[in-house]
């Protein structure tokens, strides 16, 4: 498929699309939008792979979200089986979430770190990048600090380890450290109505930014409060170009190239 955009992170398999999933996927195809459909547990990972198998412009990632740690075991055998599918391009969504658990304590953090480390080991064994969820506790960058420490240690033994930091909400220093570790940072349509991330977007290397929707969440300003979909990737790309003060078409091509460089989407060519 010739693509003009790739949504680096969405959840088209979720129930919010139960009534019109086929129509959304077809609209994406006609607008030359490809996407990575991201799993959060075994059920949603299987569903992501099924969608990727059925549609040439969809790819999948499989993993266990940090908020699922303790609710579902990390099933390495099953994830390895799913990840063997040729359209699975990453391990994740995995990572650290110190914001949403009702009680964030040392035990919760330890358990999340252990499962993230297991994703690191599996990703490097399979030669695939990670899709990492990192959400710090309110008013801090604690999840990013712990993530950076884990990745710094992992890179010693796994120098080719790479990944995308999904829905990045950290600061410039965290961005620079993560980029130095071989990661990209991706931004959602939250940037169409919040100015909090302008400085980071402006400071990030042009080769280290991805665009995503995290659909069905965080619709762009024009549709705020509604269900989101991967068609909003156009809004995200245009806003990144505006924030950086660069030509929208140049930014579109650069973000597309960055995504194809991070994920092995062999059936996608830049349009």
Buried (B, 14 or more C-beta within 10 A) or exposed (E): BEBBBBBBBBBBBBEBBEEEBEEBBEBBBEBBBBBBBBBBBBEBBBBBBBBBBEBEBBBBBBBBBBBBBEEBEBBEEBBBEBBEBEBBBBBBBBBBBBBEBEEBEEEBBEBBBEBBBBBBBBBBEBEBBBBBBBBBBEEEBBBBBBBBEBBEEBBEEBEEBBBBBBBBBBBEBBBBBBBEBBBBBBBBBBBBEEEEBBEBBEEBEEEBBBBBBBBBBBBBEEBEEEBBBBBBBBBBBBBBBBBBEBEBEEBBBBBBBBBBEBBBBEEBEEE
